Amino acid sequence: MMEDKATAESAGAPPRGGCACMGAGPVISDMLRRLGPDEEVRRHFRAARIEFLKGIREIIDRRIGELSKETPHKGSKVVVE
């Protein structure tokens, strides 16, 4: 078992349980964050996303209202003493 680990390390493979990126993950994440839009642009896109979802909600609410009017209300009254 010890020989397998030594062979893997000498072959350039990360040790078992180690990260394949060999610690480069946080550096890459930071680089990608820097390439993205600044905070003002992010706020704008977030607000636009919220408004889009509100529009979808309005479409769904109207369709539910239309379907509710078409469906006859079935039921009966029950007197509870």
PyMOL Python script that loads the backbone (N, CA, C, O; Angstrom):
from pymol import cmd

cmd.read_pdbstr("""\
ATOM      1  N   MET A   1       0.836  -1.189   0.000  1.00  0.00           N
ATOM      2  CA  MET A   1       0.000   0.000   0.000  1.00  0.00           C
ATOM      3  C   MET A   1       0.879   1.249   0.000  1.00  0.00           C
ATOM      4  O   MET A   1       0.575   2.221  -0.692  1.00  0.00           O
ATOM      5  N   MET A   2       1.948   1.229   0.760  1.00  0.00           N
ATOM      6  CA  MET A   2       2.846   2.367   0.825  1.00  0.00           C
ATOM      7  C   MET A   2       3.526   2.593  -0.519  1.00  0.00           C
ATOM      8  O   MET A   2       3.775   3.733  -0.910  1.00  0.00           O
ATOM      9  N   GLU A   3       3.827   1.501  -1.226  1.00  0.00           N
ATOM     10  CA  GLU A   3       4.454   1.618  -2.534  1.00  0.00           C
ATOM     11  C   GLU A   3       3.522   2.301  -3.530  1.00  0.00           C
ATOM     12  O   GLU A   3       3.975   3.086  -4.363  1.00  0.00           O
ATOM     13  N   ASP A   4       2.199   2.003  -3.450  1.00  0.00           N
ATOM     14  CA  ASP A   4       1.225   2.618  -4.350  1.00  0.00           C
ATOM     15  C   ASP A   4       1.205   4.132  -4.179  1.00  0.00           C
ATOM     16  O   ASP A   4       1.143   4.877  -5.158  1.00  0.00           O
ATOM     17  N   LYS A   5       1.258   4.576  -2.933  1.00  0.00           N
ATOM     18  CA  LYS A   5       1.227   6.012  -2.652  1.00  0.00           C
ATOM     19  C   LYS A   5       2.483   6.683  -3.198  1.00  0.00           C
ATOM     20  O   LYS A   5       2.402   7.744  -3.817  1.00  0.00           O
ATOM     21  N   ALA A   6       3.625   6.080  -2.975  1.00  0.00           N
ATOM     22  CA  ALA A   6       4.879   6.635  -3.456  1.00  0.00           C
ATOM     23  C   ALA A   6       4.901   6.671  -4.978  1.00  0.00           C
ATOM     24  O   ALA A   6       5.393   7.633  -5.568  1.00  0.00           O
ATOM     25  N   THR A   7       4.375   5.634  -5.616  1.00  0.00           N
ATOM     26  CA  THR A   7       4.326   5.583  -7.076  1.00  0.00           C
ATOM     27  C   THR A   7       3.414   6.670  -7.619  1.00  0.00           C
ATOM     28  O   THR A   7       3.751   7.335  -8.598  1.00  0.00           O
ATOM     29  N   ALA A   8       2.248   6.853  -6.981  1.00  0.00           N
ATOM     30  CA  ALA A   8       1.300   7.875  -7.430  1.00  0.00           C
ATOM     31  C   ALA A   8       1.891   9.267  -7.288  1.00  0.00           C
ATOM     32  O   ALA A   8       1.708  10.115  -8.161  1.00  0.00           O
ATOM     33  N   GLU A   9       2.609   9.508  -6.173  1.00  0.00           N
ATOM     34  CA  GLU A   9       3.202  10.825  -5.960  1.00  0.00           C
ATOM     35  C   GLU A   9       4.311  11.091  -6.967  1.00  0.00           C
ATOM     36  O   GLU A   9       4.439  12.206  -7.473  1.00  0.00           O
ATOM     37  N   SER A  10       5.103  10.084  -7.256  1.00  0.00           N
ATOM     38  CA  SER A  10       6.197  10.286  -8.211  1.00  0.00           C
ATOM     39  C   SER A  10       5.678  10.448  -9.628  1.00  0.00           C
ATOM     40  O   SER A  10       6.350  11.052 -10.465  1.00  0.00           O
ATOM     41  N   ALA A  11       4.482   9.914  -9.914  1.00  0.00           N
ATOM     42  CA  ALA A  11       3.897  10.041 -11.242  1.00  0.00           C
ATOM     43  C   ALA A  11       3.191  11.375 -11.426  1.00  0.00           C
ATOM     44  O   ALA A  11       2.676  11.649 -12.510  1.00  0.00           O
ATOM     45  N   GLY A  12       3.154  12.209 -10.400  1.00  0.00           N
ATOM     46  CA  GLY A  12       2.538  13.522 -10.506  1.00  0.00           C
ATOM     47  C   GLY A  12       1.078  13.531 -10.101  1.00  0.00           C
ATOM     48  O   GLY A  12       0.440  14.582 -10.162  1.00  0.00           O
ATOM     49  N   ALA A  13       0.526  12.403  -9.691  1.00  0.00           N
ATOM     50  CA  ALA A  13      -0.867  12.343  -9.262  1.00  0.00           C
ATOM     51  C   ALA A  13      -0.960  12.879  -7.840  1.00  0.00           C
ATOM     52  O   ALA A  13      -0.030  12.706  -7.051  1.00  0.00           O
ATOM     53  N   PRO A  14      -2.061  13.520  -7.509  1.00  0.00           N
ATOM     54  CA  PRO A  14      -2.220  14.022  -6.145  1.00  0.00           C
ATOM     55  C   PRO A  14      -2.365  12.855  -5.185  1.00  0.00           C
ATOM     56  O   PRO A  14      -2.867  11.800  -5.574  1.00  0.00           O
ATOM     57  N   PRO A  15      -1.936  13.018  -3.936  1.00  0.00           N
ATOM     58  CA  PRO A  15      -2.104  11.943  -2.963  1.00  0.00           C
ATOM     59  C   PRO A  15      -3.585  11.696  -2.709  1.00  0.00           C
ATOM     60  O   PRO A  15      -4.413  12.587  -2.898  1.00  0.00           O
ATOM     61  N   ARG A  16      -3.908  10.496  -2.287  1.00  0.00           N
ATOM     62  CA  ARG A  16      -5.308  10.169  -2.006  1.00  0.00           C
ATOM     63  C   ARG A  16      -5.875  11.137  -0.991  1.00  0.00           C
ATOM     64  O   ARG A  16      -5.245  11.444   0.021  1.00  0.00           O
ATOM     65  N   GLY A  17      -7.077  11.615  -1.280  1.00  0.00           N
ATOM     66  CA  GLY A  17      -7.714  12.564  -0.375  1.00  0.00           C
ATOM     67  C   GLY A  17      -7.295  13.996  -0.667  1.00  0.00           C
ATOM     68  O   GLY A  17      -7.889  14.930  -0.128  1.00  0.00           O
ATOM     69  N   GLY A  18      -6.269  14.192  -1.521  1.00  0.00           N
ATOM     70  CA  GLY A  18      -5.821  15.535  -1.862  1.00  0.00           C
ATOM     71  C   GLY A  18      -6.638  16.087  -3.011  1.00  0.00           C
ATOM     72  O   GLY A  18      -7.396  15.363  -3.655  1.00  0.00           O
ATOM     73  N   CYS A  19      -6.481  17.349  -3.256  1.00  0.00           N
ATOM     74  CA  CYS A  19      -7.221  18.011  -4.328  1.00  0.00           C
ATOM     75  C   CYS A  19      -6.444  17.892  -5.631  1.00  0.00           C
ATOM     76  O   CYS A  19      -5.227  18.075  -5.650  1.00  0.00           O
ATOM     77  N   ALA A  20      -7.143  17.584  -6.717  1.00  0.00           N
ATOM     78  CA  ALA A  20      -6.502  17.463  -8.018  1.00  0.00           C
ATOM     79  C   ALA A  20      -5.926  18.792  -8.501  1.00  0.00           C
ATOM     80  O   ALA A  20      -4.973  18.807  -9.279  1.00  0.00           O
ATOM     81  N   CYS A  21      -6.496  19.901  -8.046  1.00  0.00           N
ATOM     82  CA  CYS A  21      -6.002  21.208  -8.478  1.00  0.00           C
ATOM     83  C   CYS A  21      -4.760  21.623  -7.704  1.00  0.00           C
ATOM     84  O   CYS A  21      -4.130  22.632  -8.022  1.00  0.00           O
ATOM     85  N   MET A  22      -4.413  20.849  -6.697  1.00  0.00           N
ATOM     86  CA  MET A  22      -3.225  21.081  -5.873  1.00  0.00           C
ATOM     87  C   MET A  22      -3.212  22.494  -5.278  1.00  0.00           C
ATOM     88  O   MET A  22      -2.169  23.147  -5.233  1.00  0.00           O
ATOM     89  N   GLY A  23      -4.374  22.952  -4.827  1.00  0.00           N
ATOM     90  CA  GLY A  23      -4.459  24.245  -4.156  1.00  0.00           C
ATOM     91  C   GLY A  23      -4.716  25.423  -5.071  1.00  0.00           C
ATOM     92  O   GLY A  23      -4.785  26.558  -4.601  1.00  0.00           O
ATOM     93  N   ALA A  24      -4.860  25.186  -6.365  1.00  0.00           N
ATOM     94  CA  ALA A  24      -5.074  26.293  -7.312  1.00  0.00           C
ATOM     95  C   ALA A  24      -6.528  26.734  -7.346  1.00  0.00           C
ATOM     96  O   ALA A  24      -6.828  27.781  -7.919  1.00  0.00           O
ATOM     97  N   GLY A  25      -7.434  25.978  -6.758  1.00  0.00           N
ATOM     98  CA  GLY A  25      -8.861  26.299  -6.793  1.00  0.00           C
ATOM     99  C   GLY A  25      -9.188  27.703  -6.322  1.00  0.00           C
ATOM    100  O   GLY A  25      -9.852  28.444  -7.047  1.00  0.00           O
ATOM    101  N   PRO A  26      -8.744  28.099  -5.126  1.00  0.00           N
ATOM    102  CA  PRO A  26      -9.052  29.462  -4.658  1.00  0.00           C
ATOM    103  C   PRO A  26      -8.464  30.549  -5.561  1.00  0.00           C
ATOM    104  O   PRO A  26      -9.080  31.600  -5.742  1.00  0.00           O
ATOM    105  N   VAL A  27      -7.295  30.309  -6.120  1.00  0.00           N
ATOM    106  CA  VAL A  27      -6.679  31.294  -7.014  1.00  0.00           C
ATOM    107  C   VAL A  27      -7.512  31.437  -8.279  1.00  0.00           C
ATOM    108  O   VAL A  27      -7.759  32.551  -8.743  1.00  0.00           O
ATOM    109  N   ILE A  28      -7.943  30.312  -8.838  1.00  0.00           N
ATOM    110  CA  ILE A  28      -8.767  30.346 -10.047  1.00  0.00           C
ATOM    111  C   ILE A  28     -10.108  31.021  -9.763  1.00  0.00           C
ATOM    112  O   ILE A  28     -10.584  31.822 -10.567  1.00  0.00           O
ATOM    113  N   SER A  29     -10.721  30.696  -8.614  1.00  0.00           N
ATOM    114  CA  SER A  29     -11.996  31.325  -8.248  1.00  0.00           C
ATOM    115  C   SER A  29     -11.845  32.837  -8.136  1.00  0.00           C
ATOM    116  O   SER A  29     -12.695  33.585  -8.621  1.00  0.00           O
ATOM    117  N   ASP A  30     -10.769  33.289  -7.502  1.00  0.00           N
ATOM    118  CA  ASP A  30     -10.532  34.731  -7.364  1.00  0.00           C
ATOM    119  C   ASP A  30     -10.337  35.379  -8.732  1.00  0.00           C
ATOM    120  O   ASP A  30     -10.849  36.471  -8.978  1.00  0.00           O
ATOM    121  N   MET A  31      -9.600  34.715  -9.627  1.00  0.00           N
ATOM    122  CA  MET A  31      -9.374  35.249 -10.961  1.00  0.00           C
ATOM    123  C   MET A  31     -10.701  35.380 -11.723  1.00  0.00           C
ATOM    124  O   MET A  31     -10.935  36.390 -12.387  1.00  0.00           O
ATOM    125  N   LEU A  32     -11.568  34.362 -11.630  1.00  0.00           N
ATOM    126  CA  LEU A  32     -12.850  34.412 -12.318  1.00  0.00           C
ATOM    127  C   LEU A  32     -13.747  35.507 -11.746  1.00  0.00           C
ATOM    128  O   LEU A  32     -14.490  36.155 -12.483  1.00  0.00           O
ATOM    129  N   ARG A  33     -13.675  35.710 -10.430  1.00  0.00           N
ATOM    130  CA  ARG A  33     -14.447  36.789  -9.803  1.00  0.00           C
ATOM    131  C   ARG A  33     -14.015  38.147 -10.334  1.00  0.00           C
ATOM    132  O   ARG A  33     -14.846  39.024 -10.566  1.00  0.00           O
ATOM    133  N   ARG A  34     -12.711  38.316 -10.525  1.00  0.00           N
ATOM    134  CA  ARG A  34     -12.185  39.590 -11.026  1.00  0.00           C
ATOM    135  C   ARG A  34     -12.572  39.837 -12.485  1.00  0.00           C
ATOM    136  O   ARG A  34     -12.705  40.987 -12.903  1.00  0.00           O
ATOM    137  N   LEU A  35     -12.754  38.768 -13.258  1.00  0.00           N
ATOM    138  CA  LEU A  35     -13.147  38.910 -14.655  1.00  0.00           C
ATOM    139  C   LEU A  35     -14.621  39.276 -14.806  1.00  0.00           C
ATOM    140  O   LEU A  35     -15.030  39.805 -15.839  1.00  0.00           O
ATOM    141  N   GLY A  36     -15.419  38.993 -13.769  1.00  0.00           N
ATOM    142  CA  GLY A  36     -16.856  39.231 -13.824  1.00  0.00           C
ATOM    143  C   GLY A  36     -17.191  40.708 -13.707  1.00  0.00           C
ATOM    144  O   GLY A  36     -16.312  41.551 -13.531  1.00  0.00           O
ATOM    145  N   PRO A  37     -18.483  41.003 -13.810  1.00  0.00           N
ATOM    146  CA  PRO A  37     -18.920  42.405 -13.725  1.00  0.00           C
ATOM    147  C   PRO A  37     -18.751  42.966 -12.316  1.00  0.00           C
ATOM    148  O   PRO A  37     -18.686  42.223 -11.336  1.00  0.00           O
ATOM    149  N   ASP A  38     -18.680  44.300 -12.239  1.00  0.00           N
ATOM    150  CA  ASP A  38     -18.537  44.927 -10.927  1.00  0.00           C
ATOM    151  C   ASP A  38     -19.869  44.888 -10.169  1.00  0.00           C
ATOM    152  O   ASP A  38     -20.883  44.434 -10.700  1.00  0.00           O
ATOM    153  N   GLU A  39     -19.851  45.358  -8.949  1.00  0.00           N
ATOM    154  CA  GLU A  39     -21.010  45.237  -8.054  1.00  0.00           C
ATOM    155  C   GLU A  39     -22.241  45.980  -8.571  1.00  0.00           C
ATOM    156  O   GLU A  39     -23.359  45.490  -8.416  1.00  0.00           O
ATOM    157  N   GLU A  40     -22.059  47.144  -9.178  1.00  0.00           N
ATOM    158  CA  GLU A  40     -23.200  47.901  -9.709  1.00  0.00           C
ATOM    159  C   GLU A  40     -23.917  47.120 -10.812  1.00  0.00           C
ATOM    160  O   GLU A  40     -25.147  47.090 -10.862  1.00  0.00           O
ATOM    161  N   VAL A  41     -23.149  46.499 -11.684  1.00  0.00           N
ATOM    162  CA  VAL A  41     -23.731  45.695 -12.766  1.00  0.00           C
ATOM    163  C   VAL A  41     -24.443  44.481 -12.193  1.00  0.00           C
ATOM    164  O   VAL A  41     -25.527  44.121 -12.652  1.00  0.00           O
ATOM    165  N   ARG A  42     -23.846  43.855 -11.204  1.00  0.00           N
ATOM    166  CA  ARG A  42     -24.484  42.696 -10.562  1.00  0.00           C
ATOM    167  C   ARG A  42     -25.822  43.086  -9.941  1.00  0.00           C
ATOM    168  O   ARG A  42     -26.791  42.336 -10.057  1.00  0.00           O
ATOM    169  N   ARG A  43     -25.895  44.244  -9.286  1.00  0.00           N
ATOM    170  CA  ARG A  43     -27.164  44.708  -8.697  1.00  0.00           C
ATOM    171  C   ARG A  43     -28.214  44.914  -9.784  1.00  0.00           C
ATOM    172  O   ARG A  43     -29.381  44.562  -9.610  1.00  0.00           O
ATOM    173  N   HIS A  44     -27.788  45.486 -10.900  1.00  0.00           N
ATOM    174  CA  HIS A  44     -28.716  45.717 -12.009  1.00  0.00           C
ATOM    175  C   HIS A  44     -29.271  44.387 -12.531  1.00  0.00           C
ATOM    176  O   HIS A  44     -30.480  44.250 -12.716  1.00  0.00           O
ATOM    177  N   PHE A  45     -28.396  43.415 -12.766  1.00  0.00           N
ATOM    178  CA  PHE A  45     -28.842  42.114 -13.259  1.00  0.00           C
ATOM    179  C   PHE A  45     -29.732  41.401 -12.251  1.00  0.00           C
ATOM    180  O   PHE A  45     -30.685  40.722 -12.632  1.00  0.00           O
ATOM    181  N   ARG A  46     -29.425  41.553 -10.976  1.00  0.00           N
ATOM    182  CA  ARG A  46     -30.258  40.928  -9.942  1.00  0.00           C
ATOM    183  C   ARG A  46     -31.655  41.550  -9.946  1.00  0.00           C
ATOM    184  O   ARG A  46     -32.656  40.837  -9.867  1.00  0.00           O
ATOM    185  N   ALA A  47     -31.719  42.863 -10.036  1.00  0.00           N
ATOM    186  CA  ALA A  47     -33.020  43.542 -10.080  1.00  0.00           C
ATOM    187  C   ALA A  47     -33.803  43.130 -11.326  1.00  0.00           C
ATOM    188  O   ALA A  47     -35.016  42.929 -11.265  1.00  0.00           O
ATOM    189  N   ALA A  48     -33.105  43.005 -12.452  1.00  0.00           N
ATOM    190  CA  ALA A  48     -33.771  42.579 -13.687  1.00  0.00           C
ATOM    191  C   ALA A  48     -34.309  41.165 -13.552  1.00  0.00           C
ATOM    192  O   ALA A  48     -35.407  40.870 -14.025  1.00  0.00           O
ATOM    193  N   ARG A  49     -33.547  40.289 -12.911  1.00  0.00           N
ATOM    194  CA  ARG A  49     -33.991  38.911 -12.686  1.00  0.00           C
ATOM    195  C   ARG A  49     -35.239  38.865 -11.821  1.00  0.00           C
ATOM    196  O   ARG A  49     -36.158  38.087 -12.076  1.00  0.00           O
ATOM    197  N   ILE A  50     -35.261  39.709 -10.791  1.00  0.00           N
ATOM    198  CA  ILE A  50     -36.423  39.766  -9.896  1.00  0.00           C
ATOM    199  C   ILE A  50     -37.645  40.248 -10.673  1.00  0.00           C
ATOM    200  O   ILE A  50     -38.726  39.674 -10.537  1.00  0.00           O
ATOM    201  N   GLU A  51     -37.489  41.289 -11.482  1.00  0.00           N
ATOM    202  CA  GLU A  51     -38.615  41.805 -12.266  1.00  0.00           C
ATOM    203  C   GLU A  51     -39.116  40.770 -13.272  1.00  0.00           C
ATOM    204  O   GLU A  51     -40.322  40.655 -13.492  1.00  0.00           O
ATOM    205  N   PHE A  52     -38.209  40.025 -13.877  1.00  0.00           N
ATOM    206  CA  PHE A  52     -38.606  38.971 -14.807  1.00  0.00           C
ATOM    207  C   PHE A  52     -39.446  37.918 -14.080  1.00  0.00           C
ATOM    208  O   PHE A  52     -40.484  37.491 -14.586  1.00  0.00           O
ATOM    209  N   LEU A  53     -39.001  37.506 -12.906  1.00  0.00           N
ATOM    210  CA  LEU A  53     -39.748  36.501 -12.142  1.00  0.00           C
ATOM    211  C   LEU A  53     -41.107  37.032 -11.687  1.00  0.00           C
ATOM    212  O   LEU A  53     -42.082  36.280 -11.643  1.00  0.00           O
ATOM    213  N   LYS A  54     -41.178  38.312 -11.353  1.00  0.00           N
ATOM    214  CA  LYS A  54     -42.477  38.908 -11.006  1.00  0.00           C
ATOM    215  C   LYS A  54     -43.423  38.868 -12.194  1.00  0.00           C
ATOM    216  O   LYS A  54     -44.620  38.633 -12.024  1.00  0.00           O
ATOM    217  N   GLY A  55     -42.898  39.097 -13.400  1.00  0.00           N
ATOM    218  CA  GLY A  55     -43.718  39.015 -14.604  1.00  0.00           C
ATOM    219  C   GLY A  55     -44.239  37.607 -14.823  1.00  0.00           C
ATOM    220  O   GLY A  55     -45.409  37.425 -15.160  1.00  0.00           O
ATOM    221  N   ILE A  56     -43.395  36.617 -14.639  1.00  0.00           N
ATOM    222  CA  ILE A  56     -43.813  35.212 -14.769  1.00  0.00           C
ATOM    223  C   ILE A  56     -44.889  34.896 -13.735  1.00  0.00           C
ATOM    224  O   ILE A  56     -45.868  34.215 -14.039  1.00  0.00           O
ATOM    225  N   ARG A  57     -44.700  35.400 -12.495  1.00  0.00           N
ATOM    226  CA  ARG A  57     -45.695  35.174 -11.444  1.00  0.00           C
ATOM    227  C   ARG A  57     -47.039  35.770 -11.833  1.00  0.00           C
ATOM    228  O   ARG A  57     -48.081  35.163 -11.587  1.00  0.00           O
ATOM    229  N   GLU A  58     -47.025  36.956 -12.440  1.00  0.00           N
ATOM    230  CA  GLU A  58     -48.269  37.606 -12.868  1.00  0.00           C
ATOM    231  C   GLU A  58     -48.973  36.771 -13.939  1.00  0.00           C
ATOM    232  O   GLU A  58     -50.193  36.609 -13.902  1.00  0.00           O
ATOM    233  N   ILE A  59     -48.208  36.245 -14.885  1.00  0.00           N
ATOM    234  CA  ILE A  59     -48.795  35.383 -15.924  1.00  0.00           C
ATOM    235  C   ILE A  59     -49.446  34.161 -15.290  1.00  0.00           C
ATOM    236  O   ILE A  59     -50.565  33.793 -15.646  1.00  0.00           O
ATOM    237  N   ILE A  60     -48.751  33.538 -14.358  1.00  0.00           N
ATOM    238  CA  ILE A  60     -49.293  32.343 -13.689  1.00  0.00           C
ATOM    239  C   ILE A  60     -50.536  32.687 -12.879  1.00  0.00           C
ATOM    240  O   ILE A  60     -51.527  31.959 -12.928  1.00  0.00           O
ATOM    241  N   ASP A  61     -50.493  33.796 -12.128  1.00  0.00           N
ATOM    242  CA  ASP A  61     -51.656  34.198 -11.328  1.00  0.00           C
ATOM    243  C   ASP A  61     -52.887  34.443 -12.211  1.00  0.00           C
ATOM    244  O   ASP A  61     -53.997  34.037 -11.866  1.00  0.00           O
ATOM    245  N   ARG A  62     -52.680  35.102 -13.334  1.00  0.00           N
ATOM    246  CA  ARG A  62     -53.817  35.355 -14.243  1.00  0.00           C
ATOM    247  C   ARG A  62     -54.376  34.055 -14.796  1.00  0.00           C
ATOM    248  O   ARG A  62     -55.592  33.891 -14.894  1.00  0.00           O
ATOM    249  N   ARG A  63     -53.494  33.132 -15.158  1.00  0.00           N
ATOM    250  CA  ARG A  63     -53.960  31.853 -15.702  1.00  0.00           C
ATOM    251  C   ARG A  63     -54.709  31.061 -14.635  1.00  0.00           C
ATOM    252  O   ARG A  63     -55.722  30.430 -14.938  1.00  0.00           O
ATOM    253  N   ILE A  64     -54.234  31.081 -13.404  1.00  0.00           N
ATOM    254  CA  ILE A  64     -54.938  30.413 -12.303  1.00  0.00           C
ATOM    255  C   ILE A  64     -56.312  31.028 -12.124  1.00  0.00           C
ATOM    256  O   ILE A  64     -57.291  30.311 -11.917  1.00  0.00           O
ATOM    257  N   GLY A  65     -56.396  32.361 -12.204  1.00  0.00           N
ATOM    258  CA  GLY A  65     -57.686  33.045 -12.084  1.00  0.00           C
ATOM    259  C   GLY A  65     -58.652  32.636 -13.180  1.00  0.00           C
ATOM    260  O   GLY A  65     -59.835  32.413 -12.922  1.00  0.00           O
ATOM    261  N   GLU A  66     -58.149  32.537 -14.408  1.00  0.00           N
ATOM    262  CA  GLU A  66     -59.000  32.122 -15.527  1.00  0.00           C
ATOM    263  C   GLU A  66     -59.496  30.691 -15.330  1.00  0.00           C
ATOM    264  O   GLU A  66     -60.674  30.406 -15.545  1.00  0.00           O
ATOM    265  N   LEU A  67     -58.612  29.805 -14.929  1.00  0.00           N
ATOM    266  CA  LEU A  67     -59.006  28.410 -14.730  1.00  0.00           C
ATOM    267  C   LEU A  67     -59.974  28.258 -13.556  1.00  0.00           C
ATOM    268  O   LEU A  67     -60.854  27.398 -13.577  1.00  0.00           O
ATOM    269  N   SER A  68     -59.809  29.087 -12.545  1.00  0.00           N
ATOM    270  CA  SER A  68     -60.695  29.019 -11.384  1.00  0.00           C
ATOM    271  C   SER A  68     -62.113  29.440 -11.745  1.00  0.00           C
ATOM    272  O   SER A  68     -63.075  28.899 -11.201  1.00  0.00           O
ATOM    273  N   LYS A  69     -62.254  30.395 -12.653  1.00  0.00           N
ATOM    274  CA  LYS A  69     -63.579  30.845 -13.085  1.00  0.00           C
ATOM    275  C   LYS A  69     -64.273  29.775 -13.912  1.00  0.00           C
ATOM    276  O   LYS A  69     -65.493  29.626 -13.833  1.00  0.00           O
ATOM    277  N   GLU A  70     -63.510  29.026 -14.708  1.00  0.00           N
ATOM    278  CA  GLU A  70     -64.080  27.999 -15.569  1.00  0.00           C
ATOM    279  C   GLU A  70     -64.545  26.779 -14.790  1.00  0.00           C
ATOM    280  O   GLU A  70     -65.492  26.110 -15.204  1.00  0.00           O
ATOM    281  N   THR A  71     -63.909  26.484 -13.691  1.00  0.00           N
ATOM    282  CA  THR A  71     -64.233  25.285 -12.915  1.00  0.00           C
ATOM    283  C   THR A  71     -65.453  25.557 -12.037  1.00  0.00           C
ATOM    284  O   THR A  71     -65.428  26.463 -11.204  1.00  0.00           O
ATOM    285  N   PRO A  72     -66.524  24.773 -12.222  1.00  0.00           N
ATOM    286  CA  PRO A  72     -67.679  24.972 -11.332  1.00  0.00           C
ATOM    287  C   PRO A  72     -67.317  24.515  -9.915  1.00  0.00           C
ATOM    288  O   PRO A  72     -66.627  23.516  -9.710  1.00  0.00           O
ATOM    289  N   HIS A  73     -67.806  25.281  -8.967  1.00  0.00           N
ATOM    290  CA  HIS A  73     -67.523  24.951  -7.579  1.00  0.00           C
ATOM    291  C   HIS A  73     -68.458  23.823  -7.128  1.00  0.00           C
ATOM    292  O   HIS A  73     -69.678  23.979  -7.086  1.00  0.00           O
ATOM    293  N   LYS A  74     -67.860  22.713  -6.802  1.00  0.00           N
ATOM    294  CA  LYS A  74     -68.637  21.586  -6.312  1.00  0.00           C
ATOM    295  C   LYS A  74     -68.471  21.515  -4.810  1.00  0.00           C
ATOM    296  O   LYS A  74     -67.406  21.813  -4.269  1.00  0.00           O
ATOM    297  N   GLY A  75     -69.502  21.130  -4.173  1.00  0.00           N
ATOM    298  CA  GLY A  75     -69.435  20.995  -2.729  1.00  0.00           C
ATOM    299  C   GLY A  75     -70.810  21.090  -2.131  1.00  0.00           C
ATOM    300  O   GLY A  75     -71.790  21.362  -2.823  1.00  0.00           O
ATOM    301  N   SER A  76     -70.872  20.870  -0.877  1.00  0.00           N
ATOM    302  CA  SER A  76     -72.156  20.961  -0.190  1.00  0.00           C
ATOM    303  C   SER A  76     -71.931  21.595   1.170  1.00  0.00           C
ATOM    304  O   SER A  76     -70.833  21.565   1.726  1.00  0.00           O
ATOM    305  N   LYS A  77     -72.978  22.154   1.671  1.00  0.00           N
ATOM    306  CA  LYS A  77     -72.918  22.783   2.986  1.00  0.00           C
ATOM    307  C   LYS A  77     -73.191  21.740   4.040  1.00  0.00           C
ATOM    308  O   LYS A  77     -74.073  20.895   3.885  1.00  0.00           O
ATOM    309  N   VAL A  78     -72.444  21.804   5.094  1.00  0.00           N
ATOM    310  CA  VAL A  78     -72.621  20.879   6.204  1.00  0.00           C
ATOM    311  C   VAL A  78     -72.854  21.721   7.445  1.00  0.00           C
ATOM    312  O   VAL A  78     -72.070  22.619   7.752  1.00  0.00           O
ATOM    313  N   VAL A  79     -73.924  21.432   8.149  1.00  0.00           N
ATOM    314  CA  VAL A  79     -74.236  22.129   9.369  1.00  0.00           C
ATOM    315  C   VAL A  79     -73.503  21.450  10.512  1.00  0.00           C
ATOM    316  O   VAL A  79     -73.645  20.246  10.726  1.00  0.00           O
ATOM    317  N   VAL A  80     -72.729  22.218  11.234  1.00  0.00           N
ATOM    318  CA  VAL A  80     -71.983  21.690  12.368  1.00  0.00           C
ATOM    319  C   VAL A  80     -72.602  22.229  13.644  1.00  0.00           C
ATOM    320  O   VAL A  80     -72.765  23.437  13.818  1.00  0.00           O
ATOM    321  N   GLU A  81     -72.940  21.314  14.523  1.00  0.00           N
ATOM    322  CA  GLU A  81     -73.566  21.739  15.786  1.00  0.00           C
ATOM    323  C   GLU A  81     -72.578  21.859  16.900  1.00  0.00           C
ATOM    324  O   GLU A  81     -72.950  22.206  18.021  1.00  0.00           O
TER     325      GLU A  81
END
""", "prot")
cmd.dss("prot")
cmd.show_as("cartoon", "prot")
cmd.util.cbc("prot")
cmd.orient("prot")
